[in-house]
Amino acid sequence: MGKKDDIKKKNLGSAKDAADAVKDKAEDILDAAADKAEEITDAVKDKAEEITDAVKDKAEDVIEAAEDTAEKAADAVKEKAEKLKDAAEDAAEDAEASEKKPKKHQRTPEAERERALNKVKRRKKLKYGTLATIITLVVIAAVVMVNVIVFKLDKRYNWNIDLTSKGVYQIDEQTADYLHQIKDDIRMVMLADEAQFDDYKELKVLSETLKRFETESNGKITLEYIDPTKHPEVQNLYLQNTNETATTGSVIVKCGELVRLVPYTDLLTIDSDYDYTTGQQKSETKFIGEQSLISAIIGVTDLHPVKVGLINKTGGQALYSQNEVYCYQRLSELLKKNNFETTDIDIANDEISSDYDFVILCSPCNDLTEAQVKKLSDYLNNDGKCGKSMVYFATPFVLTEQKNLGNFLAEWGVAVENAVVVETDENKGQIVNTSLQQLPMGGVPVVTYNPDALLNANYKPSAVPIVTPYHCSIRTLFEENSGRNTYPLLTTSETAAMMPLDATAESFSMDTAEKGVFNIAVETDMNFIAGGETFKSRLVTFGSPLFVDYFIGGSSTSYDNSNYFITLLNTMCGKDNVITIASKTLDPDKITITEAQAKLIRTITVFVFPAVVALIGILVYIRRRNR
């Protein structure tokens, strides 16, 4: 027992020591833990303070963002609430309407069948109505598109149709052919407000002609309208280097540095004439602008114009008599309009330069001196090279002999008779009014041209005649002599007669007068051959300057004198681009219909057209009702 107690005590002591050691160790651990806990607590406290500050900042940002979001949400909710309110109101209205309708289970079978039939009809109507609407929209769109396209094409190609009987809105085929060949850019400026052209027929014709010029030129001609009263700068812009003045109604034609002004008086004119059959003065408004405009275009594109010397003065005074003033006024206008560059020549003081392509001797009322005649001969001889031409107008108003001039003409095989030619056959002669208001006894001869003469090769006769009032007869002295040859150009009928210049009504009798075919114009040529090439000098003699009288030469619709004369000059100098356009009468034609035609028109418009429209309407109604 005792040993066991000792062992037990010993073990208890050891356990007590171990417990004390553990206790001490535990106290140490607790102390260390407490210290560590204090450190951790301080660190945690510091970290918590940092986190708190960061959370506070973040919370402030979140609060600001939340406030913005709340405002947006509130706006959205408000907008949604308004929509819901509107929807609720619509629903309430629908509900109210649906309450008024009989419910499905309340409809009878007959009502249901009627409702189904109505539904089918509504679908058909909707189908055809929609289709009709689509077709209508397509047609409207197509019409608008076609109108736009046609407008553009019409502006480019000018598809207007001229329905006038005289074709006043058309241009001549010669003009169109020439415009197709233009290679230079040309600007045409109409000095007027474009809006004015729709109010007056005369201006409408001019406007349409200008548009057709622009169209037929394939883009080479550009047209614009400028009112000179609103834009006075147009004078300096286009006409500063010319002597022309920009006036309303005129047309400026410009190509490069070359400019032509076509005045209004060269576009429209009023032709007055005395009708001997009625004893009344008659007048016609005529459009002459096409000829004037095409001549201006040729003028600005021709870099080498034909130069003409007008021998119309002697010692500073007019060479011709006062009876012939208006003839040479018209002659000057004709030459200018057809792009001949003219220069006045004083036969007493000026030399006749070889630079002139041809010269015109204007019916001297007094004889020329030998020195003056030599100037003419030297010019035509051209130092033995020939190649020059001259036109001579004799005068029927001089009774005295012109010896020197007569000798000059004799060398060229012609002589001017002291007698004028009249027509004895009243069916062939014409009554012609001239600027002199005087006519010879008998009728004015209508002459024919000689197609075998070289200078007549390019002349194309028109429907109007060539007349020769108060013309001297030209006698040919030979057909061929020393290299010179004579050819009649214009001749009278065989019923014509010669009336001496000094004849009076008492002394002259048609029955006893010399009758036959007489020459009114004669060509004489002289040849020079060099290097296998023939050069010609020509003299053309006319019996009177009244051939281009102011009224005769300015009326291309009544007489063909100006056309013949300009064609002859162009052929004589080898000039191309010869275009002669007749004027157009703008006075309206009266349309008359018979009683039968009036009755037919009345029946068609009053009965037939309304009946056709009514029938179409009935057929459409029946067809739609049966669908």
LOKOL-600658 format. One line per 3 residues: number of its first residue (from 1); for each residue x, z, y of C-alpha. Coordinates in Angstrom, 1 decimal, decimal comma. Each point is the difference from the previous one (the first is absolute). Layout:
N
NUM) X/Z/Y  ...
//
This chain:
627
1) 0,0/0,0/0,0  2,7/1,1/2,4  2,0/-3,2/-0,3
4) -3,1/-2,0/0,6  -0,7/2,0/3,2  3,5/-0,6/1,3
7) -0,3/-3,6/-0,6  -3,4/0,1/1,7  1,4/1,8/3,0
10) 2,9/-2,3/0,2  -2,3/-2,9/0,0  -2,1/1,6/2,6
13) 3,0/0,5/2,3  1,1/-3,5/-0,5  -3,4/-1,3/0,9
16) -0,1/2,2/3,0  3,2/-1,4/1,2  -1,1/-3,5/-0,6
19) -3,2/0,8/1,8  2,0/1,3/3,0  2,2/-3,0/0,0
22) -3,0/-2,3/-0,2  -1,6/2,0/2,9  3,1/-0,3/2,1
25) 0,2/-3,7/-0,8  -3,6/-0,4/0,8  0,5/1,8/3,3
28) 2,9/-2,3/0,8  -2,1/-3,0/-0,9  -2,9/1,3/2,1
31) 2,3/0,5/3,0  1,5/-3,4/-0,4  -3,5/-1,5/-0,4
34) -1,2/1,8/3,1  3,0/-1,3/1,9  -0,6/-3,5/-1,3
37) -3,8/0,3/0,7  0,8/1,0/3,6  2,2/-3,1/0,3
40) -2,6/-2,2/-1,6  -2,7/1,5/2,2  2,0/-0,7/3,2
43) 0,7/-3,6/-1,2  -3,6/-0,5/-0,9  -1,1/1,5/3,3
46) 2,3/-2,4/1,9  -1,1/-3,0/-2,1  -3,6/1,0/0,5
49) 0,4/0,1/3,7  1,6/-3,5/-0,1  -2,8/-1,3/-2,2
52) -2,6/1,7/2,2  1,4/-1,8/3,1  0,1/-3,4/-1,8
55) -3,5/0,6/-1,4  -1,2/0,9/3,5  1,5/-3,3/1,4
58) -1,5/-2,0/-2,8  -3,3/1,7/0,4  -0,1/-0,9/3,7
61) 0,7/-3,7/-0,9  -2,6/0,1/-2,7  -2,5/1,5/2,4
64) 0,7/-2,7/2,6  -0,4/-2,7/-2,6  -3,1/1,7/-1,3
67) -1,5/0,0/3,4  0,7/-3,7/0,4  -1,4/-0,7/-3,4
70) -3,0/2,1/0,8  -0,7/-1,9/3,2  0,2/-3,3/-1,8
73) -2,1/1,3/-2,9  -2,5/1,3/2,5  -0,2/-3,5/1,7
76) -0,3/-1,6/-3,4  -2,7/2,4/-1,1  -1,8/-0,5/3,2
79) 0,1/-3,8/-0,4  -1,0/0,3/-3,7  -2,8/2,4/1,1
82) -1,3/-2,6/2,5  0,1/-2,7/-2,7  -1,8/2,3/-2,4
85) -2,5/0,8/2,6  -0,6/-3,7/0,6  -0,2/-0,6/-3,7
88) -2,4/2,9/-0,4  -2,2/-1,5/2,8  0,1/-3,4/-1,7
91) -0,8/1,7/-3,4  -2,9/1,9/1,7  -1,3/-3,3/1,4
94) 0,4/-1,7/-3,4  -1,7/3,0/-1,7  -2,8/-0,2/2,5
97) -0,4/-3,7/-0,5  0,1/0,4/-3,8  -2,6/2,7/0,2
100) -2,3/-2,5/1,7  0,6/-2,6/-2,8  -2,0/0,4/-3,2
103) 2,2/1,3/-2,8  0,7/-2,2/-3,0  -2,2/1,9/-2,3
106) -2,8/-0,4/2,5  0,1/-3,9/0,0  -2,5/-1,9/-2,1
109) 1,1/-2,7/-2,3  -1,3/-2,7/2,3  2,0/1,6/2,9
112) 3,1/0,0/-2,2  -0,5/-3,7/-0,8  -0,5/-0,8/3,7
115) 3,0/2,0/0,9  2,1/-1,9/-2,6  -1,2/-3,4/1,3
118) 0,7/1,1/3,6  3,5/1,0/-1,1  0,6/-3,4/-1,6
121) -1,3/-1,7/3,2  2,2/2,1/2,2  3,0/-0,8/-2,2
124) -0,8/-3,8/0,3  -0,4/0,3/3,8  3,2/2,0/0,2
127) 1,7/-2,6/-2,2  -1,2/-3,0/2,0  0,3/1,8/3,3
130) 3,6/0,9/-0,7  0,7/-3,5/-1,2  -1,6/-1,5/3,1
133) 1,9/2,4/2,2  3,3/-0,9/-1,7  -0,8/-3,7/0,3
136) -1,0/0,4/3,6  3,3/1,8/0,8  2,0/-2,6/-1,9
139) -1,8/-2,8/1,9  0,6/1,7/3,3  3,6/0,6/-0,8
142) 0,4/-3,6/-1,1  -1,7/-1,3/3,1  2,3/2,2/2,2
145) 3,1/-1,1/-1,9  -1,0/-3,7/0,2  -0,7/0,3/3,7
148) 3,4/1,6/0,5  1,8/-2,7/-2,0  -2,0/-2,8/1,7
151) 0,7/1,4/3,4  3,8/0,1/-0,8  -0,1/-3,5/-1,4
154) -2,1/-1,3/2,8  2,5/1,4/2,5  2,8/-1,7/-1,8
157) -1,7/-3,3/-0,9  -2,9/-0,2/2,5  -2,8/-0,8/-2,4
160) -2,6/-0,5/2,7  -2,2/-3,0/-0,7  -0,8/-2,3/2,9
163) -3,7/-0,9/-0,1  -0,2/-1,8/3,3  -0,9/-3,7/-0,2
166) 3,0/-1,1/2,0  2,5/2,3/-1,7  1,0/1,7/3,2
169) 1,6/2,9/-1,8  2,2/-2,2/-2,2  3,4/-1,4/0,7
172) 1,1/-3,5/-0,6  1,7/-1,0/-3,3  3,0/-1,2/2,0
175) 0,3/3,4/1,6  -0,3/1,8/-3,3  2,7/-2,2/-1,6
178) 2,4/0,6/2,8  -0,6/3,8/0,0  0,8/0,1/-3,7
181) 3,4/-1,5/0,7  1,0/2,5/2,7  3,3/1,7/-0,8
184) 0,6/2,0/3,2  -1,6/3,3/1,0  -2,4/-0,5/2,8
187) -1,9/2,6/2,1  -3,3/-1,0/1,7  -1,3/2,4/2,6
190) -3,6/-0,4/1,2  -0,2/1,5/3,5  -3,4/1,6/-0,3
193) -1,8/2,9/-1,6  -0,9/-0,9/-3,5  -3,4/1,7/0,3
196) -1,1/-2,6/2,5  0,1/-2,8/-2,5  -3,2/1,0/-1,9
199) -2,2/-0,3/3,1  0,6/-3,7/1,0  -0,1/-3,0/-2,2
202) 2,8/-1,8/1,8  2,4/3,0/-0,5  -1,1/0,3/-3,6
205) 1,1/-3,5/-0,7  3,4/0,8/1,5  0,3/3,2/-1,9
208) -0,9/-1,7/-3,3  2,5/-2,8/0,7  2,8/2,5/0,6
211) -0,8/1,9/-3,2  0,0/-3,2/-2,0  3,4/-0,9/1,6
214) 1,3/3,4/-1,2  -1,5/-0,5/-3,5  1,2/-3,5/-0,6
217) 3,6/0,7/1,1  0,6/2,1/-3,2  1,1/3,0/2,1
220) 2,2/-1,8/2,4  -2,4/0,4/2,9  -0,9/3,5/1,2
223) -2,9/0,5/2,4  -0,7/2,8/2,4  -2,3/0,7/3,0
226) 1,3/1,5/3,2  -2,1/0,5/3,1  2,3/-0,8/3,0
229) -2,1/2,0/2,3  0,7/3,1/-2,1  3,5/-0,9/-1,0
232) 1,7/-1,8/2,9  3,3/0,4/-1,7  -0,8/-3,0/-2,1
235) 1,2/-2,2/2,8  3,6/1,4/-0,3  -0,2/0,2/-3,7
238) -0,8/-3,6/-0,7  0,1/-2,1/3,2  2,9/1,5/2,1
241) 2,1/-3,2/-0,4  -2,7/-2,4/0,8  -2,0/-1,1/3,0
244) -3,3/0,9/-1,7  -2,3/2,9/0,8  -1,9/2,0/-2,6
247) -3,7/-0,5/0,7  -3,0/1,2/-2,0  -1,1/-2,6/-2,5
250) 3,4/-1,7/-0,4  2,0/-0,1/-3,3  3,8/0,7/-0,2
253) 1,8/-1,8/-2,8  3,5/1,2/-0,7  2,7/-0,9/-2,5
256) 3,4/1,5/0,5  0,9/-0,5/3,7  -2,4/-2,9/0,5
259) -3,3/0,9/1,6  -3,1/-2,1/0,9  -3,0/1,2/1,9
262) -3,3/-1,8/-0,8  -2,3/0,6/3,0  -3,7/0,6/-0,5
265) -0,8/-3,4/1,5  1,9/-1,7/-2,9  -2,2/1,9/-2,5
268) -3,5/-0,5/1,4  -1,2/-2,7/2,4  -3,3/-1,2/1,4
271) -0,2/-3,8/-0,2  -2,3/-1,5/2,7  -1,2/-3,6/-0,1
274) -2,7/-2,1/1,6  -2,6/-1,4/-2,3  -0,9/-3,4/1,4
277) -2,9/-0,4/-2,4  -1,8/3,1/1,3  1,5/0,3/3,5
280) 1,0/3,6/-0,6  3,3/1,9/-0,1  0,7/1,5/-3,4
283) 2,6/2,5/-1,0  1,3/1,3/-3,3  2,1/3,1/-0,8
286) 2,9/-1,1/-2,3  2,6/1,8/-1,9  3,4/-1,7/0,4
289) 2,0/3,0/-1,1  1,0/-1,2/-3,4  2,0/-2,9/1,4
292) 1,5/2,2/2,7  1,0/2,8/-2,4  1,5/-2,3/-2,6
295) 2,0/-1,8/2,7  1,3/3,3/1,3  1,1/1,0/-3,5
298) 1,8/-3,3/-0,4  1,5/0,5/3,4  1,6/3,4/-0,8
301) 1,2/-1,1/-3,4  1,5/-3,4/1,1  3,5/0,7/1,1
304) 0,6/-3,6/1,1  -3,0/-1,1/2,2  -0,3/-3,6/1,1
307) 1,2/-0,4/3,6  -2,1/-2,2/2,3  0,8/-1,3/3,4
310) -3,0/-0,5/2,3  1,0/-2,6/2,6  -2,7/1,0/2,5
313) 1,8/0,2/3,3  1,9/-2,1/2,4  1,8/1,5/3,0
316) -1,8/3,3/-0,6  -3,5/-1,6/0,1  -2,4/-0,7/-2,8
319) 0,7/-3,4/-1,5  -3,7/-0,7/-0,9  -3,1/-0,3/2,1
322) -2,6/2,7/0,7  -2,4/-1,7/-2,3  2,2/0,9/-2,9
325) 0,8/3,7/0,8  -2,4/1,4/-2,7  1,3/-2,4/-2,6
328) 3,5/1,4/0,3  -1,3/3,5/0,1  -1,6/-0,6/-3,4
331) 3,1/-1,8/-1,2  2,2/3,0/0,9  -2,4/2,3/-1,8
334) -0,1/-2,2/-3,1  3,8/-0,1/-0,2  0,4/3,7/0,5
337) -2,7/0,9/-2,5  1,7/-2,2/-2,6  3,4/1,6/0,5
340) 1,7/-2,7/2,0  2,6/1,4/2,4  -0,7/-1,8/3,3
343) 2,2/-0,4/3,1  -1,0/-1,7/3,3  2,3/-2,9/1,1
346) 0,4/-1,4/3,5  0,8/-3,6/-0,6  1,6/-0,3/3,4
349) 2,3/3,0/-0,2  0,4/1,0/-3,7  1,9/-1,7/-2,8
352) -1,9/-0,5/-3,3  2,0/2,0/-2,5  0,6/-1,2/-3,5
355) -1,1/3,5/-1,1  -3,6/-1,0/0,4  -1,6/-1,2/-3,3
358) -2,3/-2,2/2,0  -1,2/-0,5/3,6  -3,4/-0,8/1,6
361) -0,2/-2,1/3,1  -3,2/1,1/1,8  -1,6/-3,1/1,5
364) 2,0/-0,5/3,2  -2,2/-1,2/2,8  2,9/-1,6/1,7
367) 2,7/-2,3/-1,4  3,2/1,5/-1,3  3,4/-0,9/1,5
370) 2,6/-1,9/-2,0  2,0/3,1/-0,4  -3,0/1,9/-1,3
373) -0,7/-2,7/-2,5  3,6/0,1/-1,1  -0,4/3,7/-0,8
376) -2,8/-0,9/-2,4  2,0/-2,8/-1,7  3,1/2,1/-0,3
379) -2,0/2,8/-1,6  -1,7/-2,2/-2,6  3,3/-1,8/-0,7
382) 1,8/3,4/-0,5  3,5/-1,5/0,2  -1,0/-2,7/-2,5
385) -1,1/2,6/-2,6  -3,7/-0,2/0,7  -2,1/2,8/-1,6
388) -2,0/0,7/3,2  -3,6/-0,5/0,9  -2,2/-0,4/3,1
391) -3,7/0,0/0,7  -1,3/-1,8/3,0  -3,4/0,3/1,5
394) -1,0/-2,9/2,2  -2,3/0,6/2,9  -3,3/-1,8/0,7
397) -0,1/1,3/3,6  2,8/-2,2/1,4  -0,6/-3,6/1,1
400) 3,5/-0,7/1,4  2,6/-1,7/-2,2  2,7/2,3/-1,5
403) 2,8/-2,5/-0,4  2,9/2,2/-1,2  -2,2/1,9/-2,4
406) -1,6/-3,3/-1,2  3,5/-1,5/-0,8  0,9/3,1/-2,0
409) -3,2/-0,2/-2,0  0,5/-3,8/-0,6  3,3/0,8/-1,6
412) -1,9/2,1/-2,5  -2,6/-2,8/-0,6  -3,0/1,4/1,9
415) -1,9/-0,7/3,2  -2,8/2,1/1,6  -3,0/-2,1/1,0
418) -1,6/0,6/3,4  -3,3/0,5/-1,7  -1,8/2,7/-1,9
421) -1,8/-0,5/-3,3  -3,7/0,6/-0,4  -2,4/-0,3/-3,0
424) -2,7/-2,6/0,3  -1,9/1,0/-3,1  -2,2/3,0/0,8
427) -0,1/0,9/-3,7  3,8/0,4/-0,1  0,8/1,4/3,4
430) -0,4/3,6/1,1  -1,0/1,8/3,2  2,9/2,3/0,7
433) 0,3/2,6/2,8  3,5/0,5/1,5  1,5/2,3/2,5
436) -0,4/-2,8/2,6  -3,8/-0,1/-0,5  0,3/-3,8/0,2
439) -0,3/-2,6/-2,8  0,6/-3,8/0,0  -2,9/-2,4/-0,4
442) -1,0/-0,4/-3,6  0,7/2,3/-2,8  3,3/1,9/-0,8
445) 1,8/-1,7/-2,9  0,3/1,8/-3,3  3,4/-1,2/-1,4
448) 1,4/-0,3/-3,5  3,5/0,8/-1,1  2,4/-2,4/-1,7
451) 0,9/1,5/-3,4  3,1/-2,3/-0,4  1,7/1,5/3,0
454) 2,7/2,6/-1,0  -1,1/2,4/2,7  -3,5/0,1/-1,4
457) 1,2/0,9/-3,5  -0,9/3,7/0,3  -3,3/-0,4/1,9
460) -3,1/0,8/-2,0  -3,2/-1,2/1,7  -2,8/2,5/0,5
463) -3,7/-0,3/0,4  0,3/-0,1/3,8  1,2/-3,1/1,9
466) 3,0/-0,8/2,2  -1,3/-1,1/3,4  1,9/-1,8/2,8
469) -1,8/0,3/3,4  1,5/-2,0/2,8  3,0/-1,3/-2,0
472) 2,1/-3,0/0,9  0,6/-2,6/-2,7  3,5/-0,2/-1,3
475) 1,2/-3,5/-0,8  2,9/-0,5/-2,5  2,6/-2,6/1,2
478) 1,5/-0,5/-3,5  -0,1/1,4/-3,5  3,7/-0,1/-0,5
481) 2,9/-0,7/2,4  3,6/1,0/0,0  -0,5/2,9/-2,4
484) -3,1/1,2/1,8  -3,4/-0,1/-1,8  -3,5/0,7/1,4
487) -2,9/1,5/-1,9  -3,6/0,6/1,3  -1,0/3,6/-0,6
490) -3,6/0,1/1,3  -2,3/-3,0/0,5  -3,5/-0,6/1,2
493) -2,8/-1,8/-1,8  -0,5/-3,8/0,5  -2,9/0,6/2,3
496) 2,1/1,7/2,6  0,6/-1,6/3,4  2,6/0,2/2,8
499) -1,2/1,0/3,4  2,6/-0,6/2,9  1,0/3,2/1,9
502) -1,2/-1,6/3,2  -3,4/-1,1/-1,4  -3,2/1,1/1,5
505) -3,5/0,2/-1,3  -0,8/-3,2/1,9  3,0/-2,0/-1,0
508) 0,2/1,0/-3,7  -2,2/-1,3/-2,7  0,1/1,1/-3,7
511) -1,2/-3,4/-1,0  3,0/-1,8/1,5  2,6/2,7/-0,6
514) 2,9/-0,6/-2,5  -0,9/1,5/-3,3  2,0/0,7/-3,1
517) 2,2/2,6/-1,8  2,2/1,7/2,6  2,9/2,4/-0,5
520) -0,4/3,5/1,4  3,3/1,4/-1,3  3,1/-1,9/-1,2
523) 3,2/1,2/-1,6  3,4/-1,8/0,5  3,0/1,0/-2,0
526) 3,7/-0,9/0,2  2,3/0,5/-3,0  3,6/1,2/-0,3
529) 1,7/0,0/-3,5  3,0/2,2/-0,6  1,4/1,2/-3,4
532) -2,9/-1,6/-1,9  -2,5/2,0/2,1  -2,5/-1,5/2,5
535) -0,6/1,8/3,3  -3,0/-1,0/2,1  -0,7/0,3/3,7
538) -3,7/-0,4/0,8  -2,2/-0,7/3,0  -3,7/0,8/-0,3
541) -2,2/-1,4/2,8  -3,6/1,3/0,7  -2,4/-1,8/2,3
544) -1,0/3,2/1,9  0,7/3,8/0,2  -3,8/0,4/-0,4
547) 0,8/-0,2/-3,7  0,7/3,7/0,3  -2,5/0,7/2,8
550) -0,9/3,7/0,5  -3,4/-0,4/-1,7  0,9/-2,6/-2,6
553) 3,3/1,5/-1,0  -1,5/3,5/-0,1  -3,0/-0,8/-2,2
556) 1,1/-0,4/-3,6  -3,5/0,2/-1,3  -1,2/-3,0/2,1
559) 3,1/-2,2/0,1  3,1/-0,4/-2,1  2,4/-0,9/2,8
562) 2,0/3,2/0,1  0,4/0,0/-3,8  1,2/-3,6/0,0
565) 2,4/0,5/2,9  1,7/3,1/-1,4  0,2/-1,5/-3,5
568) 1,7/-3,0/1,6  2,5/2,1/1,8  0,8/2,1/-3,0
571) 0,6/-3,1/-2,1  2,1/-1,5/2,8  2,5/2,9/0,0
574) -0,3/0,9/-3,7  -1,6/3,3/0,5  -1,3/1,9/-3,0
577) -2,8/2,6/-0,2  -2,5/-2,2/1,7  -3,4/1,7/0,0
580) -3,0/-1,1/2,0  -3,1/2,2/-0,2  -3,4/-1,0/1,5
583) -1,8/2,6/2,1  -3,1/1,7/-1,2  -3,3/0,1/1,9
586) -1,3/3,6/0,1  -3,5/-0,8/1,3  -2,6/1,0/-2,5
589) -1,9/-2,5/-2,1  -3,7/0,2/-0,1  -1,5/0,3/-3,5
592) -3,4/-1,6/-0,3  -2,3/0,1/-3,1  -3,2/-1,8/-0,9
595) -3,4/1,7/-0,4  0,2/-0,4/-3,8  3,4/1,8/0,0
598) -1,3/2,8/2,2  -3,0/0,4/-2,3  2,3/0,2/-3,1
601) 2,2/2,6/1,7  -3,0/2,1/1,0  -1,4/-0,1/-3,6
604) 3,2/1,0/-1,6  0,7/2,9/2,4  -3,6/1,3/0,3
607) -1,3/-0,5/-3,5  2,6/-0,9/-2,6  2,7/2,6/0,8
610) -2,4/3,0/0,3  -1,8/-1,1/-3,3  3,4/-0,2/-1,9
613) 1,0/3,5/1,3  -3,4/1,5/-1,0  0,2/-1,6/-3,5
616) 3,5/1,4/-0,5  -1,2/3,5/1,0  -3,0/-0,1/-2,4
619) 2,2/-1,0/-2,9  2,5/2,8/0,7  -2,9/2,5/0,2
622) -1,6/-1,1/-3,3  3,3/0,0/-1,8  0,9/3,5/1,2
625) -3,4/1,4/-0,8  0,1/-1,2/-3,6  3,3/1,8/-0,7
//
